[in-house]
Amino acid sequence: VEGQPWGQVELRYALDLVEWHREKDGGRWEEKSTEVTRGSLRTDGQGQARIAFKPTTGGTYRLRIEGEDRQGNHIANSTQLWVSEAGRSPSLRLGSGQATGSGRRVGWRWPEGGRLELITDKMRYRAGEVAEVMVLSPYQQATALLTVERGRVMAVRAVELEGYSDTVSVPVEPEYFPNAFVSVVLIPDHYPDGEPPGVKTGYAELTVESVEKELMISLSPEKERYQPGERVVYNVRTADGEGHPLSAEISLAVVDAASSETPGIVEAFYGRRGLAVRTAESLAVHLRREGLAGGIENPVTGKVFNLPQNSVPEGTSQLQPGIFNPWSSPRWPTASPLDAPEVAYWNPAVVTDEDGRARVSFRLPDRLTTWRVLAQGVTVDTRVGTAAADLVVSQDLTMRLASPPFLRMGDQFVLGALLHNHTDKPVETGVALTATGLELQDPLSRTVAISTGGTVRVDWPATVSQESTAAVALSATGEATTDEAGLAVPILPFGDEGGLTDAGGVEDEIALTVSVPKNAITATLTIKGFPSLLALTVDSLDYLQGYPYGNTEQTASWLLAVASVRQTVRELDREDEALSQELAQQGQAALWRLYRFQGDGGGWGWWEDSEPSPYLTAQVVHSLIRAQKAGFPVDEVVLERGVRALQDDLKYARDPNLGTYLLYVLTEAGESSPTLADSMRRPDGSTSSPQRLVEGADRQGELASWGQAYLAMTMHALGRADDASVLGADLARQAIPTVGTTRWQETKLADEAMASEVSTTALTLQALLQIEPDSPLIPKALDWLIRVQQDGHWRTTRETVAVVVALTDYLAIKGERMPDHRYQVLVNGQAVGSGVSTRENMAVPVKFVVTELVEGDNEVRLIKEGKERLHYALTLHHYWSQENLEPARALDGPSLYREYFDPMTGEPKTGYRVGDLIDVRLTVEAPEEMWYVTVEDPLPAGVEAVEGSLKAESSQGEGIHFEKREEKAALFIQQIEAGEHVYRYLVRATVPGRFRSMPALVYPVYEPNLWGRSASGFLQVESLTFVPK
């Protein structure tokens, strides 16, 4: 697992020929595997072995290898290769125009529709080499248009292909660096019976390395081991790709190895470029005529592409000076490394001489750790390179505590200490352990003997108590060696979760009662005060920024909220230097993330690797436009590509609600008109007025309230005041009055539009502010939105940004009176906070956290003296003790079941050994279709999730985003149908003990009230020396 060679291992292998067969009626493909050979082998001292075989026929060959490691764990891997038909040489070169091949129809599995599969013979190439590309053709004879493309067509030739698996040779030119795309458009000479005329199109990407752009950097310390506080000297050498010395400028950083990342300068300068060439069949364009003039249809996907006249294709460098380039910039903005506590040294300008040499000296901090020396360099002719080396800082005797990264109340585990002797003679030392938050088994002090250069492990069985942190201190004292080590591990609660929220306004004094269950193990009361509505919008940015999952919607909502607040504080002249800097940093970080998430077609999906969604593309474009109006430097290329994607989406929109949303965003972008607004037609083809659109503009039904709100704002922006008033009046009739407040209902929840009662009310408030700013419904809707907040934000990121935009629009139109009051917060008669609100701090929220609560009722009093209302939000969060938690779900919510399996036997199991893999199986039962579903699975403390191990045993296994954290695994499914869906991933047991796991949770992100949870569970991880109580 550390990447070191492991030799002399007995392995078993099997080699199969894999063929695919399909019924002529277009039924399902079936795989047939024929064993070619099998046997056993032993790896050499470097962990390598060879298997040789001579293929007798063309096709796909799959090699499977398996064995056991030293602990008896099953290890396995597989790979496959493609073989052209026997007796044929891959003789076609791009310039020759000829190819040869066998007439036997190989059992390939051909892609559906007009797609064609191309396979390259290598993963990477250098200029001057020849790429062998196999064409898996369904035709025995065909004519192919062979091109090499990226930002333009760089090479082209028509060739004749024979056989079902011909290989073509493509010379790799220097201009193909860093990557290029080989495209084959296949036109058969003869069509099989019953098959309509058509073409097959396939792509293969060539990754090209260039020695001319390579900078080699080497780092060598003057000695191998250093002690804390000692001065370190490093020799830096730079050379070209062939080893010739040359001068370069190096940025050198020394950071804690546990928190370092590999520098990304090579990717930033010469990262992968996208394909900007669109391929279409002219016959399809003439016959189908889909799309507007100037559009071409892709025969593979059926999508019509419309390229703007002045667009900059992806992969080119024609960007505006000073504008961020999303295709060549680092993934994240980076502040000065000196601001981070884990940085020991940073020098951004180390220059090597003509011989490629430089010498760097720095003093180490007074701490024991492994530092990582990171270098990234560039030359005047833009050669770039990176290097990394570890620097171990140690004493004669070093100690390291071994514990899980977190614990749960009630866990039982082994707390270990590793002692290493760095001297050339044996040592004997005494070790003593102290801890809080843990119940330890005696003896806590021991004497250990450590051989020369040896390591000894000392273990203490421990039980986790009901504290928030486990603090451990270990000391070692010997004749000539001493050392100390400390560790603080967070303790997470185990029990049923509950709480309450309340929000409103204080005119003079208000008394509230919060109740804490008698068996509560933790209870925290948070009280927030907002001197103004502006302070409430500022506080909501913390929630949007700190949301634990950085998907596209969260990022776009964050940017839109930041831009709205920034624009409002400037209009109200309430922006101070600290707030201005904070808003600028947040907005820029959100922009960079959205640039990275943009797809090749200009749109955005829920995650970086998700399929584009018109709703999400519209939301991102809307946020970019608002950010641009707020003064952020938005990349015009990114925005223009997004707008073009929206125009394509609008042409195919069948849902009138989606159509009105896209139309609203395009209007904000200046790409709409009254004619376009009137272009929405009824099923009979007649032009719809806004009122007709409301009454039933589409065969799928009426506009929802949020769709009417967007259409009303669109009409208002286009100068159609009468039409906007009609829509506004209809929205007013749909209002649901309550005591002193007003809201708008949303009937369709957890759908693709992410609509909810809160977001619909916020959008309607925004529309009324524009259409009828004196409507009596406005203050009532505003009051309802403030009352349903939760801890300074609303239930979801989508709801929060909708309310923030509505509140900032309200402040821009109505303004806000300046506060001038004093306030005091008391809990059970004890003052926990006080303050004064004035014009100077009206945008600053305040927060008080109380943990000293009594069981039962607790009285909270908020007292205010002076002018203007003080808004507040109160949140109580607690856990109460419960040994086992049963499955549960909300009304109409999904069900969730979690099981632990042995991946070898497939049998349920809760007992494992350190190093074992554990199969976690999550079964979701959805009562109806749901969009944007998250499944969170809290991990037992003694395991860690395995990256890339997620598998879906359902039809919706594609495009699932998986994230592993220290304390949980999370998966995100953009859409699930009604029914059962099974998802599996692997964890590895790392620490012996008996560990509890909280229930797994499933919920639609934008309607979290429809939740479901599994039962709680536990895992037993054993070692030879530990038996838990």
N, C-alpha and C positions, 0 to 999 in steps of 0.2 A: 504493500500500500504506500510505501515511501518511494517507489520507483526504482529501487535497487535490484540488480539482476539476482535471480534465484535459480541456482543450477541444480542438476541431478534430480529432476522431478519426473516421476512416472506419469505419463499421460496416455489417454486413449483417443483415437481419431476415427472419423467416418467421413467418406467422400461420396456424395450423391449427385447424380444427374437429375436436375429438376426440369420437368416439362409441364406445360400448361395446355389443357384441352378445353374446348368450349363447344356446346351444341350449336348447330347452324342457325337456330332460331334466335340467337343472341342471348342465350341463357347465361347462367353463372359460370365463371371460370373454375376449373378444378385442377388442383396440383397433383402431379404424379411424380414420385421420387423413386429413382432406381439406384441401388447401391453400386458404386463403382469399385470401391475398395475400403477396407478398414484395417486397423492394426493398433499397435502400441509403440511408444517411443520414450526416450529419456532425453531431457534437455542437457546441454553441455554446461560447463562452468559459468558461462555468461547467460544462462537461461534461454538458449536458443536451440532450435532443432529444425531439420529440413524434411519435407515430404515431397517426393517426386512422383509424377504419374504422366502418362502419355494419353491425352484425350483421343478417343476413336471417332468422335462425332462432335459437331458443333452444338452449342447450347449453354445453359446456365449450370454451373457446378457449385455446390455448396459444401464447404468444409466445416465440420463440427469437431471441437476438441474439448475434452473434459478430464478432470482428475480431482485430487484432494490436496488441500494444503497441510501444513504441519499439525494444525489443530483438528484435522478431519473435516473441515468445511469443504463443501462442493465448490469447485471452480470450473467455469466453462466460458467458451467464447465461440464465435463462428464468423465466417466471412464467405464471400462468393466471388466468382469470376466468370467472365463471359468468353466463350470460345467461338470463333468464326468457323464456317464449314470446313471440313478437312480437305487438305490438298490445295488450298487457295492461299495465295500470298497477298497481304495487304499492300497492293501495289499502286493504288491511286494516289496521286499527288494533286494538289489544288490546281496546278497548271496543266495537267495532262489531259483531262477530259475523258478518261477511260477507266473502267473498273471491271474486275472479273469476280465470279463467285459460283458457288455450287447451286444446283437446282433443288436440293432437298429442303422441304419446308420444316424449319426448326421449330420446336415447341415453345416459342416465346409467348409471353403474355403481353399482347399489344394494348396500349392505352386506348381508352374510349374516344369516340368522336374523331376529330381531325388531328389528334396528337401523335407524335412520333418519338420514340425513345432513342437517344444517342448515348453512347458509352465511351469514355476516354480511357486510354491505357495507363495514365499516370495521374496522380493528384496535383503535381506541380511541374512546371516546365521552365526552362531558361531559353532566352532568345538564341536562335540558331538550331534548336532541337526541332524534331518533327513529332507532332501529336498524331497518334493513331486513333481514329474515331470510328467506332463500329456503329453501323446504321441497322437497327432492328426493323426490317421492312416487312410488311404483310404482302408485298408483291414480289414476284420472281424477276420481273424486269420493270424498270422505271427510269424516268428522267428526273434528275435532281438539280435544283438551284442551290448551289453551295456558297454560302457567304460567311465572312467573318465580320462581326459587328460590335459596336459599343455605342459611342455617341454618334457614329456614322457608319456607313458600310465601308470597310477597309480593304476587303478583297471579295471577288465574286467570280464564279465560273459555273457554267452548265456542264453536267457530267451525266454519263449513262451508267446505271447500276444494274448488276445482275446478281440474283440470289437474294436470300432472305436475311443475310447477315454480312454484307460486304463491309470492309473497312476502308476508310479513306485516310490519306495522309495530309496533314495540314502543317506546312512550315510555320514555325513560331517566329514572328518578326519582332524586332525591338519595340515597335509602336504598340504591341499588344500588352505591354506592361501597364498596370499591374494585373489586368485581367481582360479577357475578350470572350465573345460568345460566338460559337460556331452554330450556324443555322442551316438546316437542310429542309427545303420545301420539295416534297416528293410528289411527282405526277406519274401515275402508272401508265405503262404502255397499253395494257389491256385491263379492263375492269372485270372482276369476278361476276358471275351471274347473280343478278338481283341487287348488286351494289350500285348506288347512284354515283355519278361522276363526282369527283372531289379531289382534294389534295390532303396530304399529311404534312404537318410541320413539327419539327423538333429542334431543341436547343441543347447544347452542351457548353458548359463554362470552362474556359482554360485559365487557370491561375498561373501567372507568369512572374518569375523572379528576375531581377536585374542586378548583375554584379556592378553595373555602372552607378547604381543608386545605393549601394550597400556600404555602410560604415561599420567596421569592426572595432569594438571597444573591449579592452581587457582591464581588469582590476586586480591588483595583487598587493596584499599587505606585506609589511617588512617582517612580520612574524605571525605565527598561526594563532596564538592565544594571548588575550589581553585581560587585565584586571580592571575593575571599576575605577574611574577617575584617571586612568592612564592615557598618555598621549599616543594617538594612532597615526601612522604614516602609511599612505596608500600611493602606489605607483600606477598611473593611468597611461595606457597606450592606445593610440588610434591608428587604424590602417584601412586601406580600401578592401574591396571584396577579394582581391588576390594577395593580400598580405603586405602591400607596399605602404610604408609609413606616410602619413599626411597630417596636416594640422586641422584641428576641429575645435569647436566650442562645446563644452560639456556642462550640463546641469547635473550636479552631484548631490544626492540626498541620502542621509543615514537615518532610517526609520525603524521602529520596532517591527520585527518580522511578523508578529502576530496580526498586525493591522496594515500591512503594506500591500500594494497592488503593483503589477507589472506596468512600467511606463508604456504609454500608447503613442509615442511620437511617430513610429513607422506607420501605424494605421492612420494617424492624422494626416501625414503627408501623402502616403501612397496606399490608402485603403481601397477596398473593393469599390468599383464603380458600377452603377446600374446600367441596364440596357435601355437606350432611348429610341432605338429603331423599331418601328412597328411594321409587321408583315401582314399583308392582306392579299386575298385573291381577287383580281379585278373582276372576274366573272360574278363573284358574289355581290360585289358592289353594284354592278349593272342590273342583276336580276332582282335583288332585294330592295335596294334603295332605302335602307333604314338609316335614320339619323338625319341631321341637318346637312346642308351643302358644305363640302369640305371635310366631311367625316369619312372614315374608312372602317370597314368591319374586319375584325380579327376572326378568321375562319376557325380558329381553335376554341376561342371562348364565346364567340358571337357578340362580343362587346364592340360598340362603335367608339372610336377614338377621335376626338377633335382637338388638334394641337393649335394653340394660339400662334398668331403670326410671329410675334416677337418672343416666344417662349424660349427658355434656355433648357435644353435637354439635360436630363440627369447624366452625370458623368463628365460634363464640360466644366470649364473654369470661368465662364463669362458671367461672373457675379459682380455686383456693385462693390466698389472699394469700401472697406469699412463695415460691410455687412457680413454677418455670420454665415459661413458656408456649411450647411448641414451634412455635406458629403465628405468633408475633409477635416472637420474639427473634432477635438476630443469629445468623448461621450458626456463628460460632466465638466462644469466650470470648476476651476481650482483656485482656492485662495492661497495666500502665502503659506508655505509649509511651516514657517517659523511659528505660526499661530497655534499649531497642534502640539500637545504635550508629549506625543510619542516620537517627536523628531529630535535627534541628537545633533545633527549638523546639516546645513544646507548651503550650497554655493552654486548660484545659477550661472556662473561665468568662469569655469575652469577652461583655460585655453592651452591645448597641447602645441608644442613647437613644431618645426619643420620635420623633425624626426619622429613626430607623433608621441612625444613624451610630456608628462606633467607629474608633479609631486604635490600631494595634498596632505595636510596635517591638521588634526583637530583633537580635542580632549573629550574623552567619553564621560557621560553622566555617571554619577555614583550609584549605579544599580546593576544588578545581575540580569541579563537577558540575552537574547540573540538579536543583534541588529542586522538589518538588511541594507546593503549599500546599493543604491539604485543610480544608474547613470543613463542619460539620454543625450545624444549629441547630434550636431548638424555641421556641415561644412559650407563653404561659400558657394559651392556648386550643388547644394541641397542633397548631398548624401546624408542619410540619417541612419541611426542605429541605437540600440539599447544594450545594457548589460546589467547584471545583478550578481551580488556575491554576499554570502552570510558572514557575519563577524560575531563570533561567540565570545562573550565576556563572562569570565568565571573566576572563582577563587580555588585554592587548594581543595576545599571541600564545598560542594554546592548541593543545594536541596531544592526539590520541586514538589509541591503538593498536587496530588491527583484527585480531582473531584469533578462531578458533572458541572456544566455551566450554570445550572439552576437546580433547585430542589422543590419538592412539594411537601406540604405538611403531612406528616405521618410516614414519609418514605423511610426505608431502612437501607443503608448502603455501606460500602467500605470506603473510608477515607484513607487514602494512601499517601506515603511520602517516599520519594526517590532520592537517595543520597549517593553522590558520585565522588570518588576519590581521584583527584587529578595529579596526585604526587607519585613518585617512583618507589614508594614503600607502603606497606599496610598501615592502616590507622584504626584506632578504636575511639569511639565517641559516644557520648550520652545524648539522647534526644528527648525532648519534653514537649508535650502538646497541650494547648489550652484552647477552649472554644466556647462561644456563646451561640445559642440557637440550635445546639445539638446536644443530645444525650450520648456520651461516649462511654465505652466499656473500658474498665481499668485493665492493665496499668497504663497510665498516661505517660510515664517516664520509662525509658528503656536504654540499654547499652547495646551497641551494634559494632561489629568488626567488619571492615571493608578492605578487601584485597587491593593490591597495587592496580590502579586504573580501573577498579571495579565499581559496580553499582549494587546497592542493597535497597530493597523495598520494605517499608514498615507499614503495617495496616492497623487501623482501628475501626471496628464495627461501630456504626453511629445510627441514631434515630433522630429524625427531624422534628423539632418542636414547633409550636405555633408562634413563631416570630417572623419578622419580615426579612431578616438577613442572618445568615450563618457566618460568623467571623471566626477565623481559625488562625492561630499563631503557633509556629514551630521553631524551636531553637535547638542547636547542636553545639556541644562544648566538648573539646578534647584537649590533649596535651598541647598541640600546636595548631589546632584548627578550630574555628568557630564560624557559625553562620546562622542566619535567621531567615524565615520565610513566612509570609502572611497571605491570607486569601479571604475574600469576602464573596459569598455566593448568595444571590437573591433566593428567598423562599417564597414560592407562589402558593396561594391558598388552595385548599381542597374542600369543596362543599357546594351547597346550592347558592346561586347568585340572586340577589334581589336589590331593590332600592326604589327610589321615587325621585321625581323632578317636579319643580314648580317654578313659575316665572310670572312676572307682572311688574307693577310700578308702585312706588311708595310716595304718597303725597305728604303724610305727616308721620305715621307710625303704623306698623303692621306686625302682627304676632302669628307665628306659624308653629306647628307641632310636627316633629319627625319622630317616628318610632323605630327603635332598634330591637330586633328579635332577641329573646333572652339567651338563646344559644349561639349568638353571633360570634364568629371568631375574628372577624375584622369589620370595621365600620368607619367610613370616611365621609365627612360632610364638607362639601365645597360650596361656598357662597361667593357669587360674582356680582359686582356692582358696575353699572354703566351710567355715567353722568349724562350721556346723550345717546341718541340713536347712532351717531357716528362712531362712538366708542364700541357699540355692539357690533357694527360691521367690521371694525378693526380687530376685535377679539375673535371673530369667526375665521379670520385668516389663519390663526394658529391651528384650528381644527383642520382646515383644508390643506395646509402645509404638512402637518404631522400625521395625516391619514396614513394608516400602515401599508396600503397597497397603492403603488404609483401607476395606475392604469391611465389610459388616455382620457377618460371622462374626468377622473379626479384632477389630472393635470390641467385640462382645459377649464374646468370649474375654478380651480385655484387661480389660473391666469386671469380669467374673466372677473373674478372677485377682486383681485389685486388691482387690475386696471380700473374697475369701477370705483373703488375706494380712493385710488390715487387721483382720479379725475375730480372726484367730489371734494376731497380735502383741499385741492388747489382752488376750486371754485369758491369754497367757503373760507379760504385763506386760513386754514387750520393746520397746515403742513409744517412741522418742525424738522430739524436736521436729522434727528434719529429716525423718525418715522419715514422721512423721505428716503434715507439710505436703505432702510429695511424693505420698503416697497420696491425699490429698484432692484435689490438683490433677489427678492422672491420672484418678481416678474421675469427677470433674466433667466433664472434657473428653470422656471416653468417653460419658457420659450425654447430653451435648448433641448429639453426633454421632448417637447412636441415635434421639433425638427427631426429628432432621431426616430420618432414613431411613424413618420409619414411613409406611406407605401409607395411602390413604384408607379402606381396609377394616379398618385396625387391625393388619395383619400387616407382615412385613418380607421383602424379597427379598435376593438376594446383594449388590446394589448399590442405590443410591437410586432408580434408574430401572428396576429389575428387577421381574418379577412376584413376588408374595408366595409364600413357600415355608413349609409347615408346620414343617419341620425348623428353619429359621432363625428363624421366629417363636417357636418353643418355646425356642430357645437364648437369644434376646433376653429373653423374659419371665423365664426362669430367672435370667439375669444381673441383671435389674432387681430381682427378689425378693431375691437374695443381697445386692445393694447396699443395699437397704432395711434388711435385717437388720444390715448392717455400719454403719448410721448415716448413709448418704447420703440427701439429700432427693429421693426419686424422685417424679416427677410422677404423681399418682394417676390422672389422666385417661389418660395414655399407657399406664400399666400395665393399667388396666381395659379399654381398647380392645384391648390385646394379648391379655388373657385371654379376652375374648369371641371374638376371632378364633380362638383355640385351641379353644374349645368348638365352634365351627362346623367346624373342621378335624377334630376327633375324631369327629364324626358321620359324616364321609365317609371316614375312614381305612380303607383296605382292607389295608394291610400291618400285621401284628401288631406288628412292631418299632416302626413309627411310632406305633401306638396306645399301646404301653406308654410310649414317651417322652413323648407328649402327656399321658398320664395322670399320669406322675411329676411333670411341671411343674405341672399343675393341682393336684395334691396339695400341692406346695410353696406354691402360691398360696392354699390353703385352699378350693379349689373342687372337691374330690373327696370321695368317700365310699366305704365298703365296697360299697354297692349299685352305684355307678358302676364300681368295680373289677371287680365280678362281671358287668357288663353285656356284656363281650366274649363273644361266643357262637361256637360251632362252626358249620360249614356246615349241620348238621342242626337248628340252632336251640336246642340244649341249652346250659344255662349252663356255662361253663368254670370249673373251679377252676384255680388257678395251675398245678397239675401237668398238667391237661389242656391248658392253654394252651401249656405247654412241649412236650407230646407232639404237638401239631398243632392249634392253636386256629383256624387260618385256612387256607383252601384254597391260599394261596400258599406254605405251608410252615411249618417250625418257627421258633421264636424264635432269633435269633442270641444269642451269649453276652452282648453288650452290651444286648440287649433284655431278657434274663433279669435282668441286673444292675439295670436300671431298675425292672422289675416287683418284684424282691425289695425294693428300697428303698421302693417305694410301699407294699407290704404291711406293711413294718416301720413306716412312718409312720402307717398306718391302724390300727395295733394288731393286725395279723394275724400274730402271731409264728410260729405253726405253719406258715402258708403261706410266710412268708419263709424259714423254715428249710428247707423242702422245696426251694425255689429255690436257696438257698445250698448245700445238699448237692449238687445237680446241677451247679452251677458248680464246686464243688471237684473233682468227677469229671472235668470237662473240662480241668483244669489240665495243662499240658505241663511236666514237670520237666526242668531242666537241672542242670549242676553247681552246686549251692548256690543256685540261683534257680528261679523259677517264672514262667510267662507263660501267656497265653491267646491262642489263634490266631484270626485273622479271615480268612475265606475270600473274602468279597466285597469287593473293593477298588475305589476310584475311583467309588463310587456316591453316591446322593443323601444318604445318612446320614452321609457323611464318616468312616466307621468305619475303624480300623486296628488293628494288633496292639497298639500302644502305648496307644491310647485305650481299647480293650477291656480290657486288663490293668489300667489305672488305674481304670476304672469297676468292675471286679470287686473290686479292692482296696478301693474305697470301700464297696461293698456288704458285703463280709466284715467290715469294721471296724464296721458297724452291726449286722449279724446275729450274727456270731461273732467278737468282738474278740480272743479268745485263739487263733484258728486258727493252726496252724503255717505256713500258706501265706502269711500276711501279711508276715513279715520277708523271705521269699524273693521275693515279688512286689515288695516295696519295693526290694530289692537289685537286681533285674533292671531296674527302671525307672531307677534311678540310673546303672547301667552303660551304658544305651543313650542317655543324654543326649549332646547335641552343643553344646559351648561354653556350657553353662549353660541350655540349653533343649532342646526335642525337635524333630523334623523339621518340624512344622507348628504353626501357631497352635492348631489344634484339639487336637493331641496335647499341646501344652504346657499348655493350660488344664486338660485332663483330669488330667494328672499333678499340677499345682499344687493343684487341689481335693482330690485324693486325699492328697497330702502334708500339706496343712493340716488335713484331717480326722484324719489319723494323729497329728499333733502335738497336736490338741485332745483326742484320746482317750488317747493313750499318753504324751504329754509328751516332753521331750527333756532329756538331761543337759547340764549346763553345761560348755563346753570350758575347759580350762586347760592350754595347751600353747604351745610355740614351734615355729616351722617355718622352713625355709630351702629355697630353690629354686636349683639349680645347673644350668647348661647348658655342656657341654664343660668341666667343672671350674671355671667362673667363676660366682660368685654373682650372680644377677639379681634376687633379692628375698628378704626375710625378714620375720617379724612375730611377734606374740604374739596368741593368741586367748583371750578371757576372756568372762565373763558380759556385760560392758559392750558388746562389739563382736561378739557372736555372730551378729547379724543382718546383718553387713556383709561382703559378698564382697570378695575381693581379686583383682587382675588384673595379670599381667606379660606384656609383649609383647617378643619377641626377633626382631630382623631380621638380626643378625650370626650367620649360620649357615654351616657349611662344606658343600661338596658331599660327598655320600655320607652316612655315618652320623653322627648327633649324639646324644650321651648326655644325658639329662635325669634328674636325681636330685631326689627330694622327700624331705626329712628332717624328721621330727617327733619332738619330745620332750615328753612330758606326757600328760595324760588326754584321752580321747575322740578319736574318729576325725576326721581332716581329709579332707573330700571334695575331689576335684579333677576338672577337665575340661581336657583338652589338645587343641589343634587346630592342625594344620599346613596352611597354604594356600599353594600355589605355582603358578606358570605356567612352562612350559618352552617354549623357542623352537621354532616350527614355522612355515614360510612359508605353507603352505596347510592348512586343516583340512577334512577330508572329512565328509560326512554320517554320522551314527551314531544309534543308538537302543538303548534297553535292551530286554531280552527282553520281549515282549508290549507294548512301548511304541509310541507313535504315530510316524509318519514326518513329516518337515517339509522342504519345499523352498522356497527363496526366489529370486526373480528380479527384476531391474530392467528396466522397460519404458519406452519412449517413449510417453507418454499420447496423443500425436497419431497415431502410426502403428501403435501396438500391437505394435511389434517389440522384441525384446530389445536392450538397449543399455547400455553402461557409460561412454560418454563424453558429457558435457553441458557447457553453458556456465552461468556465473553467472546466476541468475534463472530457469533452466529448472525446470519441474516434472518429477518423476520418479515413475513408477507402481511402487510396491513390491507385489509379488504373493507371498503366503504360502499354500502348499498343505499342508494337514494331512490325512494319511491315518490314520484311527483304526481299529485292528483290531477294536474293540468299542465299545459305548456307554460314554461317559465323562462324568462330572459335574465341574463347576467347573474348567474347563480354562483355563490361562493360556498365552498366546503372547507371548514377549519378543523383540523385534527390536532388537539394538544398532545404532544409527545410525552411518554414517560421519561423521567430525568435521565435514566441510564442508557438511552439509545440516541442515535442520530440518524436523520433521514438520508437516503442515498440519492444523490443528484441524478436526474435523468431516468429514474426507475418507474415513473408513472405509466400505467397501462389502463386503457378503458375497455371494458368488456361490453360495449354497447355500440349502436350505430353512430353515436355522437362521440367518437374517440379522437376526432381530428380537431386541431386548433385549441386544445385545452392548455391553459397556462398553469404551470406548477411552480410553486416557490417553497423552499425549505428554510425554516428559521431554527434557531437553537431550541425554542420551546414549542414549536408547532410546525406542521406542514399545511399548506393551503393550496387548493386548486380552484380554478375559475373556469366555468363553462358558460359560453356566451348564450347558448340556448339549449334547453332540454325539452323533449316532448313528454307528454303524460306517460307514465309507466315506470318500469324498474331500470336503473342504470347502476352498473358496478364499476368501481374505480379501485385500482390496486397500486401500491407502491411499496418499496422496501425500506426497512430501517436496519441498522446494525447495532447489536448490543455492545456497549463500550465499558460499562462499569458494573461490577457485581452488586446485587441488592434486590430488594423488593420495591418496585416503583409503581405509584398510582398514576392513572391517567384520567383527566377530566373528560366529560362527554364531548364527542365531536359534534359540530354544529353546522347546519346547512340553512341557507336563507337566500332569497333574491336580494341582491345588494340594494336595489332601489325600492324595495318594499320589505324591510327587515322584520315587520310584524308577522310575516308568513314564514315562521321558522320551524325547524325540527331539530331534535338532538338525539344522540345515541345514549346508551347506558355508559356509566363510568366503567373503568377496567383496571387491570394491573398486569405487570409483567415481572417474572422472577428471572433474574440473571445470576447465574452461579459461577463460582470459581472453586478451585480445589481447597482454598483456605477459608471460605466464608460460608457460614450457615446463619441466615437471619433469625431473629427471635420469633 
